[in-house]
Amino acid sequence: PAEQISRQFYRQLHHSACRDIHSLEANWRRGNYAFTSVHTGSEVWCLQCDDDKIATGHYDNTIKIWDRNTLQVVKVLKGHKDVVLCLQYNEEVIISGSHDHTVKVWNIQIGQVIKD
């Protein structure tokens, strides 16, 4: 059975995303960033990162989870039928939107869809 996700969870996720955007914007404006190039194997359409990982949404319909320290792919999520256009995550789930007109909620630990 699919896990039940509460409205409170989505509200917290939204606030977390807003905080991340503000932090990224502030760092960008202060010049507090470094460039790193990584070969992804497919065009990247969206990404999100934290201190430990990077999540990327790709033209090949996949989501890749990268170890931020080693820049190696640790997990590939497959389930969308078209390009992944947006994503947001926390420690428990990734929420992704695709050009296939679907939004999916993934369990980040096991890499499986828990809600379509």
C-alpha positions as CSV (number, residue, x, y, z in Angstrom):
1,P,0.0,0.0,0.0
2,A,1.1,3.5,-0.8
3,E,2.3,5.6,2.2
4,Q,0.0,8.4,3.3
5,I,1.6,11.8,3.0
6,S,0.0,14.7,5.0
7,R,-0.6,18.3,4.0
8,Q,1.7,19.3,6.8
9,F,4.5,17.3,5.0
10,Y,3.9,19.2,1.8
11,R,3.8,22.6,3.6
12,Q,7.2,21.8,5.2
13,L,8.6,20.7,1.9
14,H,7.5,24.0,0.3
15,H,9.1,26.0,3.1
16,S,12.3,24.0,2.8
17,A,12.3,24.7,-1.0
18,C,11.8,28.4,-0.4
19,R,14.7,28.4,2.1
20,D,17.0,26.6,-0.4
21,I,16.1,29.0,-3.2
22,H,16.9,32.0,-0.9
23,S,20.2,30.5,0.2
24,L,21.2,29.7,-3.4
25,E,20.3,33.2,-4.5
26,A,22.3,34.8,-1.7
27,N,25.3,32.7,-2.4
28,W,25.2,33.5,-6.1
29,R,24.9,37.2,-5.5
30,R,27.9,37.1,-3.0
31,G,30.0,35.1,-5.5
32,N,30.1,32.2,-3.0
33,Y,30.2,29.3,-5.4
34,A,32.5,27.0,-7.4
35,F,32.1,25.5,-10.8
36,T,32.4,21.7,-11.2
37,S,31.8,19.8,-14.4
38,V,30.2,16.3,-14.4
39,H,29.4,14.1,-17.4
40,T,25.8,13.0,-16.8
41,G,25.1,10.9,-19.9
42,S,21.9,12.8,-20.7
43,E,20.8,16.4,-20.8
44,V,19.9,17.8,-17.3
45,W,16.7,19.7,-17.1
46,C,16.5,20.3,-13.4
47,L,18.5,19.8,-10.2
48,Q,18.5,20.2,-6.5
49,C,21.3,19.7,-4.0
50,D,22.1,19.6,-0.3
51,D,25.3,19.0,1.7
52,D,25.3,15.3,0.8
53,K,23.7,14.7,-2.5
54,I,22.6,16.1,-5.8
55,A,19.4,15.1,-7.6
56,T,19.1,15.7,-11.3
57,G,16.1,15.3,-13.7
58,H,17.1,14.2,-17.2
59,Y,15.9,14.3,-20.8
60,D,16.2,10.5,-20.9
61,N,13.2,10.3,-18.4
62,T,15.4,9.4,-15.4
63,I,16.2,11.0,-12.0
64,K,19.8,10.5,-10.9
65,I,21.0,10.8,-7.3
66,W,24.6,11.7,-7.0
67,D,27.0,11.6,-4.0
68,R,28.0,15.3,-3.7
69,N,31.5,14.4,-2.4
70,T,32.5,11.9,-5.0
71,L,30.2,13.1,-7.8
72,Q,29.3,9.5,-8.6
73,V,25.7,8.3,-9.3
74,V,24.4,6.3,-6.4
75,K,20.8,5.7,-7.6
76,V,18.9,6.0,-10.9
77,L,15.1,6.4,-10.6
78,K,13.1,5.2,-13.7
79,G,9.3,5.6,-14.1
80,H,8.5,8.7,-16.1
81,K,7.7,8.4,-19.8
82,D,9.1,11.8,-20.8
83,V,11.7,14.3,-19.8
84,V,11.8,15.1,-16.0
85,L,11.2,18.9,-15.8
86,C,11.2,19.5,-12.0
87,L,12.0,17.9,-8.7
88,Q,12.1,18.6,-5.0
89,Y,13.3,16.3,-2.2
90,N,13.9,15.9,1.5
91,E,15.5,13.0,3.3
92,E,12.4,10.8,2.8
93,V,10.9,11.5,-0.6
94,I,11.5,13.0,-4.0
95,I,8.6,14.7,-5.8
96,S,9.1,14.9,-9.6
97,G,7.2,16.4,-12.5
98,S,7.5,15.3,-16.1
99,H,6.5,16.4,-19.6
100,D,4.5,13.1,-19.6
101,H,1.9,15.1,-17.5
102,T,2.6,13.2,-14.3
103,V,3.8,14.0,-10.8
104,K,5.4,11.2,-8.9
105,V,6.4,10.8,-5.2
106,W,9.4,8.5,-4.8
107,N,10.8,6.8,-1.7
108,I,14.4,8.1,-1.8
109,Q,15.8,5.2,0.2
110,I,14.5,2.4,-2.1
111,G,14.1,4.4,-5.3
112,Q,10.5,3.4,-6.0
113,V,7.4,5.3,-6.7
114,I,5.1,5.5,-3.7
115,K,2.4,7.7,-5.3
116,D,1.5,8.6,-8.9
